[in-house]
Amino acid sequence: MDQTRTKTASQDGTRSKRLTLGALGESLAAEYLEERGYRILARNWRDGRQGELDLVVRDGDCAVAVEVKTRSGTGYGNPLEAITARKAARLRRLLLAWARDERPGSLRLRVDAIGITLRAGEHPRIDHVTGIG
């Protein structure tokens, strides 16, 4: 019984660390986008069981869903490698659901991805890919 408790506590710690890293990455991505003239429309927008959009921003005449992937190193590769074709398709469906709910007018829709790599003692590396999938 103690082993189960220890395992669960360890898993909770890992999950908490991952959520903190993810939240930091989303904040860095939002700041990066705002510095480039994007306007934040929504953060962590959820559509029931379908999932969540990390950021929805406005870029000129586009509403853009931005998937943010953050890693604390490159041991598992570039963070953007975690975005599969299936994930990109789900993001497009979520963006359509957001547009139905928010009715942004005649804005075009686009899905972008931002990969952030954080290394101790270094500035964050931010890779921004527009129009994925």
MIVO-210917 format. One record per residue: x, y, z of N, C-alpha, C in turn. Coordinates in steps of 0.02 Angstrom, whole numbers, plus 50000, padded with zeros to 5 digits. Example, Ala and Ser with C-alpha at 12.3 -4.5 7.8 and 13.67 -1.06 7.14 Angstrom:
! MIVO-210917
506604971650390506154977550390506604983550390
506424988850354506844994750357506455000250394
//
This chain:
! MIVO-210917
500414994050000500005000050000500435006350000
500975006450038501415012250039501725013349971
501875007949934502165008649867501685012349821
501045010749825500555014149784500525021549800
500525023049865500515030049886501135033749861
501715030749867502335033849845502325034949769
502105029949732502065030449660501595036149640
501015036449673500535041749657500825048549673
501155049249730501455055649749501985057649697
502375052849674502875054249623502555056449557
502025053049538501675054749477501365061749483
501085063249541500795069849552501335075249547
501925073949573502475078749569502695079849497
502735074549459502925075049388502405078949350
501765077449363501215080849328501225088249346
501325089849410501345096749432501925100549399
502505097349395503075100449362502935101749289
502625096849256502455097449185501955103149174
501455103549218500955108949212501275115749222
501735116249270502085122549282502505124449222
502855119649193503265120849133502815123049076
502255119749067501785121549014501505128549023
501325130249084501055136949098501575142349084
502205140949103502745145649089502825146549013
502825140948977502885141248905502325145248873
501705144248896501145147948868501215155448882
501455157248941501555164348956502095167348912
502645163648902503185166048859502935166748787
502535161948764502265162248696501805168248688
501375169548737500925175248734501315181748731
501825182348772502245188348772502595189148704
502875183748678503205183748613502735186248558
502125183548558501635185448506501415192748514
501285194848575501075201848586501615206748564
502255204948576502805209248554502825209848478
502535205148443502525205148370501855207648341
501445210548384500825213648361500205209348361
500265203248384499675198948390499275201148451
498615200148448498195201748506497905195248534
497975194348599497725188248632496965188748637
496615183748610495885183448613495655178548668
496035173248679495845168248730496455164348751
496445162148813496955157648840496615151448867
496895145648853496635139348878495885138548867
495665139948805494955139348788494795131948781
494275129748816494075122648817493405121648783
493365115948749492735113948718492565106948744
492285106848804492075100548833492605095248830
492425089448804492895083848802493345083948741
493225088348693493645088548633494355090748647
494435095248695495105097448710495155104848724
495765107448717495915114348736496365117548685
496255123948674496705128048634497135131948683
497795131448677498225135048723498125142548718
498165145048657498055152248644497645153048581
497225158048581496895160348519497085167648514
497385169548457497625176348447497355179148382
497405185648376497225188848313497865191348280
497935189448216498495191648175498195194748112
498125201248112497815204648055497105202248046
496955199147988496275196847975496185189447991
496625186648034496585179548052496485178648127
496055173848143496025171148211496475165048209
496955164748255497465159548253497455155548318
497375148948311497465144548369498215143148372
498505143948431499215142848439499325137248490
499615131748466499805126248509500505127648534
500595127248600501245128748631501515122248661
502125120548641502465114748670503115117248701
503205115448764503785117848802504175111948829
504835112248822505275107048849505845110448887
506095106648936506655109348976507335107248948
507345104748888507965102648855507795099348789
508295096448758508175093248693508255085648696
508265082848756508335075648764507795071748728
507215074648720506655071348685506535074548617
507015078348592506945081548527506645088448532
506545091548475506245098148471505515097748494
505285102548534504585102348558504075101848502
504225104748444503735104748389503625097748360
504105093348372504025086448347503445082848381
503205085448437502645082348473501975083848440
501965088248391501335089948358501265085548295
500835080748301500715075948246500175078648200
500085075348143499545077248096498865076448131
498805071348171498175070248207498035075948256
498555078148291498485083748338498305090148300
498625091348244498475097348204497745097248180
497495091348161496795090848140496325092348198
496495089848258496085091248317496085098748332
496655102048324496705109248336496265113148287
496245110848224495805114148175495075113448195
494885107448217494185106448240494025110848300
494495111348346494385115648405494335122948385
494745125148338494705132148315494035133548283
493775128848244493105129648215492575130148270
492635126148322492165126448379492225133248414
492835135748422492935142348452492595147648410
492685147348344492385152248298491625152048301
491335145948307490605145448313490365148748377
490735147748432490545150748496490655158248499
491215160448474491415167448482491195171948425
491025169148369490805172848310491255178848295
491875177548274492345182948263492255186748198
491685185948165491565189548104491895186248045
492185190248001492465187647939493205185847945
493445184648005494145182848012494285176047981
494845175547947495075169047922495335165147982
495405158647975495635154348030496295151148010
496745150448060497395147448049497625144048113
498035138948106498335135648164499095136348159
499385138948213500115139648219500365135248276
501015134448279501325130848334501945134648357
502035134648423502625137648452502965132348495
503595131348482504005126748523504485130948564
504505129548629504955133248674505405128348709
506055129648705506545125648741506875129948793
506815127648856507105131248912507715127448938
508275130848943508885127848971509155132549024
509365129649078509625133649134510195138149109
510155144549128510675149249111510645152049040
510145149949001510085152348932509415155748922
509385160048872508745163048852508315157548822
507655158048831507225152948800507295153148724
507295147248694507295146748621506555146048600
506335150548556505645150548533505635149548458
505305144148437505205142648366504465143448351
504305147448302503595148848284503485146548212
503015141948204502845139448137502125141648123
502025145148067501355147348050501025142448001
500375141848008499985137847960500155130447959
500145127248017500295120048019499695116047995
499825110147970499305105347951498865107747897
//
